[in-house]
Amino acid sequence: MSGTRPAAPIAKGTLATAKQCWGDLFRWEMRVEVVNELGEKHTEWQAPEPLQNPISMAAQLSARDWLYFLVGLFAWLADAFDFHALSIQTVKLSKYYHQSKTSISTAITLTLLLRSVGAAVFGMAGDRWGRKWPMVFNMLVLGLLQIATIYSATFSQFLAVRSLFGLFMGGVYGNAIAMALENCPVQARGLMSGILQQGYSMGYIFAACANLGVGGRVESWKIVFWIGAGLSFLAGVIRVFLPESKQFLEARKAGKKGLTASAFWADTRQMLKDEWRIVVYCIILMTWFNYYSHTSQDSYTTFMLTQKALNNSAASRASILMKTGACVGGTIIGYVSQWFGRRRSIVVAALMSGVLIPAWILPHGERSLSVTGFFLQFFVQGAWGIIPIHLNELSPPAFRSSFPGITYQLGNMISSPSAQIVNAIAESISIKGDNGRPAPAYGPTMAVATAIIALGIAVTTAFGPEKRGRKFELARAAGAVEFPEPKDIEQGSEKGQEKGDVGPVKVEEK
């Protein structure tokens, strides 16, 4: 970022902030609050630097930075695979447990509902003790719960295991993105955020590939869950062999001599008191975003199998291409947001996805559905690609492990009935399917819901804050306390004076 033209201070209060953010959305320069070495603050307009070559931006990361990033990406991918192993096999599971598809989607609701609890527990653990061991424990337990799902003999056992799975699943996101992004250079964060978020889409693609590979036999759903367990175990084991996040260690020890539980909770209470508006805003934003992704994807395979009359293989191939578009869009739009702005990029992507909704649900056949699904998810996950770094930049700096994870998962909790709502409405309405027979109205239901959500995201983002380029790596860790340093002779320590040494030295200000 460059430029030093002074700007009016950051507005205080909800309405004043919303009004200022709306006006700033249409300014090319960005209002930035700068803090100097003495802790003095001033606000200035900064013009974004031109986009750099993405290869040169990626080259700014050191070998260690890349290791942190790739492990965070892989953990997020394994987490997403574990989740989508269920949503992409709803039809198989409904036949296996002799339940309706709406009943099976109850497991998705329970998983999403309890993720916020896991986000709070493991996110606070990540800010208190570091990113490493909370993530290792988290991933190993997720693998065990995938195996427990396979051996659930009854539908009640299945729901219970998936509820517990949701609790541990919620802990992955915050620690994964904190570890992956806090070590990235400032200029590369938009690009790396876009790539990182696509771990979610990659998990969907891998789950769809696994579902395609095992075939349409009802019992084959268990094989997909075995694969998911293996990925979770592997992510946990790999993390064991990497050191603690460099930024966390530096934040904890830079000028600080201790890290205490009482100081940590005191910092947490003070943060909530000072930053409650941004906490509420991010929860609302993430509620919209989680409805956005789950409404547009969780029932899409079911939509193709029922209303569009595709077989398991065709629906899986279309799902793979759809989420490939998500990976491409998230990476490109995340990269562009470093120059175009986080909020402007989100607003444009959300509005474009709304425009594409008719082309998304009206076509017939695998090829047409694959193409339109590709482009819709290009913009849906394109907007999502900005979220990891946007949340990190909005986070109170000392809480960038817990804050993104908790706000993200609280949004997940509020939006947890999304798949169940779509299934319930769609199954209550019958329309003519592509095979000429009555079919659940998945297409119209998803279309109306996605249009409302896309508009909600655009409005919420337009009136919200942005802190692109924030140097959060300079902040101390939560709970870090500074013990008094012994005063030296030049400072006129009591110890020196007792010995009859020189007294205080007067320093003239210039």
LINMO-V853646 format. One record per backbone hydrogen bond with DSSP energy under -1.0 kcal/mol. CO is the residue of the C=O (numbers start at 1). NH is the residue of the N-H. E is the energy in kcal/mol with one decimal. If there is no record, write none. Layout:
CO:NH:E
CO:NH:E
This chain:
2:47:-2.3
5:45:-3.7
13:17:-2.2
14:18:-2.3
15:19:-2.5
16:20:-2.3
17:21:-2.9
18:22:-2.2
19:23:-1.9
20:24:-2.5
21:25:-1.4
23:26:-1.1
24:27:-1.7
30:46:-2.6
32:44:-2.6
34:42:-2.0
36:39:-1.9
40:36:-2.4
42:34:-3.5
43:7:-2.1
44:32:-2.9
46:30:-2.9
47:2:-1.6
53:57:-2.3
54:58:-2.5
55:59:-1.7
57:60:-1.2
58:61:-1.4
62:66:-2.4
63:67:-1.8
64:68:-2.5
65:69:-2.5
66:70:-2.9
67:71:-2.3
68:72:-2.2
69:73:-2.7
70:74:-2.5
71:75:-2.4
72:76:-2.1
73:77:-2.4
74:78:-2.8
75:79:-2.2
76:80:-2.3
77:81:-2.7
78:82:-2.3
79:83:-1.6
80:84:-2.9
81:85:-2.0
83:86:-1.3
83:87:-1.3
84:88:-2.4
86:89:-1.3
89:93:-2.5
90:94:-2.2
91:95:-1.6
92:96:-2.4
93:97:-2.5
94:99:-2.0
100:104:-2.0
101:105:-1.9
103:106:-1.1
104:107:-1.6
105:109:-2.0
106:110:-2.6
107:111:-2.2
108:112:-2.5
109:113:-2.3
110:114:-1.7
114:118:-1.4
115:119:-2.4
116:120:-2.0
117:121:-2.4
118:122:-2.7
119:123:-1.8
120:124:-2.1
121:125:-1.8
122:126:-2.0
123:127:-1.9
124:128:-2.0
125:129:-3.3
131:135:-1.0
132:136:-2.2
133:137:-2.4
134:138:-2.2
135:139:-2.6
136:140:-2.0
137:141:-2.2
138:142:-2.0
139:143:-1.8
140:144:-1.8
141:145:-2.3
142:146:-1.8
143:147:-1.6
144:148:-2.1
145:149:-1.8
146:150:-1.4
147:151:-1.4
149:152:-1.5
154:158:-2.1
155:159:-2.3
156:160:-2.1
157:161:-2.5
158:162:-2.2
159:163:-1.8
160:164:-2.0
161:165:-2.6
162:166:-1.9
163:167:-1.3
164:168:-1.5
165:169:-2.6
166:170:-1.8
169:172:-1.5
172:176:-2.5
173:177:-2.6
174:178:-2.0
175:179:-2.3
176:180:-2.1
177:181:-2.6
178:182:-2.1
181:184:-1.6
186:189:-1.4
188:192:-2.5
189:193:-2.7
190:194:-2.0
191:195:-2.0
192:196:-2.8
193:197:-2.6
196:199:-2.2
197:200:-1.7
198:202:-3.3
199:203:-2.1
200:204:-1.5
201:205:-2.7
202:206:-2.9
203:207:-2.1
204:208:-2.6
205:209:-2.7
206:210:-2.5
207:211:-2.4
208:212:-2.3
209:213:-2.6
210:214:-2.1
217:220:-1.4
218:221:-1.3
219:222:-1.5
220:224:-1.0
221:225:-1.4
222:226:-1.9
223:227:-2.0
224:228:-1.9
225:229:-2.2
226:230:-2.0
227:231:-2.1
228:232:-2.1
229:233:-2.4
230:234:-2.3
231:235:-2.3
232:236:-2.1
233:237:-2.4
234:238:-2.5
235:239:-1.8
236:240:-1.1
239:242:-1.3
245:249:-2.2
246:250:-2.6
247:251:-2.4
248:252:-1.9
249:253:-1.9
250:254:-2.3
251:477:-1.4
253:255:-1.1
258:481:-2.1
260:264:-2.0
261:265:-2.4
262:266:-2.0
263:267:-2.6
264:268:-2.2
265:269:-2.4
266:270:-2.2
267:271:-2.5
268:272:-2.3
269:273:-1.9
270:274:-2.5
271:275:-3.2
275:279:-1.9
276:280:-2.5
277:281:-2.6
278:282:-2.4
279:283:-1.9
280:284:-2.3
281:285:-2.7
282:286:-2.6
283:287:-1.8
284:288:-2.1
285:289:-2.3
286:290:-2.3
287:291:-2.2
288:292:-2.3
289:293:-2.2
290:294:-2.3
291:295:-2.4
292:296:-1.3
294:298:-1.5
297:300:-1.4
299:303:-2.5
300:304:-2.1
301:305:-2.1
302:306:-2.2
303:308:-1.7
304:310:-2.9
307:434:-2.5
311:315:-2.6
312:316:-2.1
313:317:-2.3
314:318:-2.3
315:319:-2.0
316:320:-2.2
317:321:-2.2
318:322:-2.2
319:323:-2.2
320:324:-1.4
321:325:-1.8
322:326:-1.0
323:327:-1.9
324:328:-2.3
325:329:-2.8
326:330:-2.7
327:331:-1.8
328:332:-2.4
329:333:-2.7
330:334:-1.8
331:335:-1.9
332:336:-2.5
333:337:-1.8
335:338:-1.2
336:339:-1.7
336:340:-3.2
337:341:-1.3
341:345:-1.7
342:346:-2.1
343:347:-2.7
344:348:-2.4
345:349:-2.3
346:350:-2.6
347:351:-2.3
348:352:-2.3
349:353:-2.0
350:354:-1.7
351:355:-1.8
352:356:-1.5
354:357:-1.0
356:360:-1.0
357:361:-1.4
358:362:-1.8
365:369:-2.1
366:370:-2.2
367:371:-2.2
368:372:-2.4
369:373:-2.1
370:374:-2.0
371:375:-1.9
372:376:-2.3
373:377:-2.3
374:378:-1.5
375:379:-1.2
376:380:-2.4
377:381:-2.3
379:383:-2.2
380:384:-1.6
381:385:-1.9
383:386:-1.1
384:387:-1.2
386:390:-2.4
387:391:-3.0
388:392:-1.8
389:393:-2.6
390:394:-1.8
391:395:-1.5
396:399:-2.8
399:403:-2.9
402:406:-3.1
403:407:-2.5
404:408:-2.2
405:409:-2.5
406:410:-2.5
407:411:-1.9
408:412:-1.7
409:413:-2.4
410:414:-2.4
411:415:-2.0
413:416:-1.0
415:418:-2.4
417:421:-3.3
418:422:-2.5
419:423:-2.6
420:424:-2.7
421:425:-2.6
422:426:-2.6
423:427:-2.5
426:441:-2.1
429:441:-1.6
431:439:-3.3
433:436:-1.8
437:433:-3.4
439:431:-3.0
440:442:-1.9
441:445:-1.4
442:446:-2.6
443:447:-2.3
444:448:-2.3
445:449:-2.1
446:450:-2.5
447:451:-2.0
448:452:-2.0
449:453:-2.2
450:454:-2.7
451:455:-1.8
452:456:-2.1
453:457:-2.5
454:458:-2.1
455:459:-2.2
456:460:-2.5
457:461:-2.6
458:462:-1.9
459:463:-1.4
461:464:-1.4
467:470:-1.7
470:472:-1.6
471:474:-1.4
472:475:-1.4
477:480:-1.7
479:260:-1.8
481:257:-1.6
481:258:-1.3
488:493:-1.2
489:492:-1.8
493:497:-2.1
494:498:-2.2
496:501:-2.5
497:500:-1.5
